[in-house]
Amino acid sequence: MTTPPVCDYEGSDYQTSFWDQGGREYEDRTEAIALKRLLPKSGNLMLELGAGAGRNTARYKNFKKVVLLDYSTTQLQQAQARLGQSNRYIYVAADVYRLPFVDDLFDGATMIRTLHHMAEAPKALQQVRNVLGPGSSFILEYASKLHLKSIIRYLFHKQDWSPFSLEPVEFVKLNFDFHPITVKKWMHDIGFQIERTLTVSHFRLGLLKRIVPTSILVGLDSIFQWTGSLWQLTPSVFVKATLGGERNGSIPDEIIQWFKCPACETAALVSKGDHLHCPSCDSDWAVNSGIYDFRKPSNK
């Protein structure tokens, strides 16, 4: 089955170069505030899509278990090193366009700084919808094309694409900005109900971050985040969406019951120690050092 291209961070030092040493404390702290405001008070099983090296994972403390999903195994290895050994965290390498989970499994999901790599974002969002159960919550962050810097650049003829047009713009290969109206429509069409919207990173300017103390910028951003219900003019937008219905109070006891074969969508996988076997299509999915690898069958 052909799927859209994937942005692969295999072997990348993204966590170190971009976050730890890249002067992104302001962005990290403002995103933490947004997450705290949007996360439900409790939950059983959280799916963190685009988990990377686990920068946000510890912030999901209200959930009993967290599945960290990323396409890169090296990113997941870094997350393991960060979070330590715990049966609370499950690591899965997989393509977001072919999620290897049974339907209605999770009662919470996040996708932070990940949608902007999706060439076919509605397909990815539909996959998330499929694995979320009734009454679940989904926190989505997306890169907006309608931010003030983009508008000013367009008005002064410094960029060719319009921030006001509804279609996504690919400004670098597999890096997209989206119009807020378009994202809202996608979410609605898929079946999500948007409950809250927060605008984040109001002061994401290099000059401001150099001359104004980070704590002041974070405090101001915290105040202005609430304007997200009125307008979305920041480079980063957070939305909390929910699905109707009553939440399921339990999850399957055996982890293998969570999975389905991404090749044929059969749910009856069989554990073989170092891999999971699909008896329907004869695909084997590797399990290496605690990472379930559903990217490509290991026997084909």
HELIX and SHEET records of a PDB file:
HELIX    1   1 TYR A   14  TYR A   14  1                                   1    
HELIX    2   2 GLN A   15  ASP A   20  3                                   6    
HELIX    3   3 GLU A   25  LEU A   38  1                                  14    
HELIX    4   4 THR A   57  ARG A   59  5                                   3    
HELIX    5   5 THR A   73  LEU A   83  1                                  11    
HELIX    6   6 VAL A   96  ARG A   98  5                                   3    
HELIX    7   7 LEU A  115  HIS A  117  5                                   3    
HELIX    8   8 ALA A  121  VAL A  131  1                                  11    
HELIX    9   9 LEU A  148  LEU A  155  1                                   8    
HELIX   10  10 PRO A  180  ILE A  190  1                                  11    
HELIX   11  11 GLY A  206  ILE A  211  1                                   6    
HELIX   12  12 THR A  214  PHE A  224  1                                  11    
HELIX   13  13 GLN A  225  SER A  229  5                                   5    
HELIX   14  14 ILE A  255  TRP A  258  5                                   4    
SHEET    1   A11 GLN A 193  VAL A 200  0                                        
SHEET    2   A11 SER A 236  THR A 242 -1                                        
SHEET    3   A11 LEU A 132  ALA A 143 -1                                        
SHEET    4   A11 PHE A 106  MET A 111  1                                        
SHEET    5   A11 GLY A  43  LEU A  49  1                                        
SHEET    6   A11 PHE A  63  ASP A  70  1                                        
SHEET    7   A11 TYR A  89  ALA A  93  1                                        
SHEET    8   A11 ILE A 291  ASP A 293  1                                        
SHEET    9   A11 ASP A 284  ASN A 288 -1                                        
SHEET   10   A11 HIS A 275  HIS A 277 -1                                        
SHEET   11   A11 VAL A 270  SER A 271 -1                                        
SHEET    1   B 2 VAL A 169  VAL A 172  0                                        
SHEET    2   B 2 ASN A 175  ASP A 177 -1                                        
END                                                                             
